[in-house]
Amino acid sequence: MTRRAMLLDALAATPADVGLLLRRLPAAAAGVRPAADVWSVADVLCHLAVTEGLYRARLQRVVGEERPFLPYIHPDAAGHEAERPLAELIADFAEARAETLVFLRELPPGAWQRRAVHETLGETTFRYLVQGLVDHDTAHLSQLAALLQRRRAAGEGEGG
């Protein structure tokens, strides 16, 4: 299996992984922040969906422009719609990810070697940016698992 195929498989798996992880979370618990400075499950899901669109636009720039400058994407929970139903939040992320996968799968392999200049990473490649999206997924899957573990430790039900 090629590195490209592994990255695509990992990206394709994340929405299902999120759904599986959250399958027993009570819907009312999704928007609850365990502390004022800690994101809720809903915040994480909103962030994943919003970031997916921003990241896809970034990847499209790398394909369409010569060595574009890519500003850092600053996460912000202020605009999150945490009150929306959990199933909708998961579906939003899954839909956004499906669009990204269509874009990535239609690219010729040579596109994955295109270069860009990232605000914090410096000179980088398209493939490295895709790897960054996989790493982003992994970090937020871990964050969701930690939120669920925190709920269990507090005696607040299954949730995972």
C-alpha positions, 0 to 999 in steps of 0.5 A, spaced: 500 500 500 502 506 498 503 512 503 498 516 499 493 510 499 494 509 507 493 517 508 486 517 504 484 510 508 486 514 515 482 520 513 476 516 510 476 512 517 475 518 521 468 520 521 466 512 522 471 512 528 468 519 531 461 516 530 463 509 534 467 513 539 461 517 541 455 512 540 453 511 547 454 519 549 447 522 551 445 527 546 444 532 552 452 531 554 455 533 547 455 540 549 457 540 556 464 543 557 467 539 563 471 546 565 470 553 562 477 552 558 475 545 556 472 544 549 465 540 549 464 534 545 460 538 540 466 544 540 470 538 538 466 536 532 464 543 530 472 545 530 473 538 525 467 540 520 470 548 520 477 546 520 476 541 514 473 546 509 479 551 511 484 545 510 481 543 503 481 550 501 488 550 503 490 544 499 486 547 493 491 553 493 497 548 493 494 545 487 492 551 484 498 556 485 505 556 485 508 555 492 502 559 496 503 562 503 499 558 508 497 562 514 496 558 520 489 556 522 487 558 529 482 554 532 476 558 535 470 555 539 467 562 539 463 560 533 461 553 534 454 551 534 454 547 540 447 546 541 446 543 535 444 535 535 450 530 536 448 526 530 448 533 525 455 535 528 457 528 526 454 528 519 457 535 518 464 533 519 462 526 515 460 530 509 466 535 509 470 530 510 467 526 504 468 532 500 475 533 501 476 525 499 473 526 493 478 532 491 484 528 494 482 522 490 481 525 483 488 528 484 494 526 479 499 523 484 504 528 482 500 533 485 502 530 492 509 533 491 507 540 490 510 545 495 507 551 499 510 555 504 506 555 511 506 560 516 509 556 522 512 550 518 516 553 513 517 550 506 512 544 506 509 539 501 502 537 499 503 530 502 506 533 508 499 537 509 495 531 508 499 528 513 498 534 518 490 533 517 491 525 519 495 528 525 489 533 526 484 527 526 488 523 531 489 529 536 482 530 536 480 523 537 484 522 543 481 529 545 474 526 545 476 519 548 479 523 554 472 527 554 469 521 555 474 518 560 473 524 564 465 523 564 466 516 566 471 518 572 465 523 574 460 517 574 456 521 568 454 515 564 457 510 558 459 515 553 464 511 549 
